[in-house]
Amino acid sequence: MDADTAKKAWDILEEEFEGNEQVRSVKLHYLRREFETIKMKESETIEEYYGRIKEIVNKMKLYGK
């Protein structure tokens, strides 16, 4: 609402939804740890397990890694 240009509005939205550099770093650290410790559950199929891995990887790409 306070932005008077499209660029300012975009910057505000980007900060709100992606966070600043420190927030992205913390989120990436969490995702790396989750990726490194992921284990297949006994009740899950290969496709489900792959889906969980792919979800983590996609989130990491979103944050720049």
NORFEN-V801172 format. One line per field, one symbol per residue. ss: DSSP state (2 for helix, 1 for strand, 0 for the rest). Layout:
ss: ???
//
This chain:
ss: 00000222222222222200222222222222222220000000022222222222222222000
//
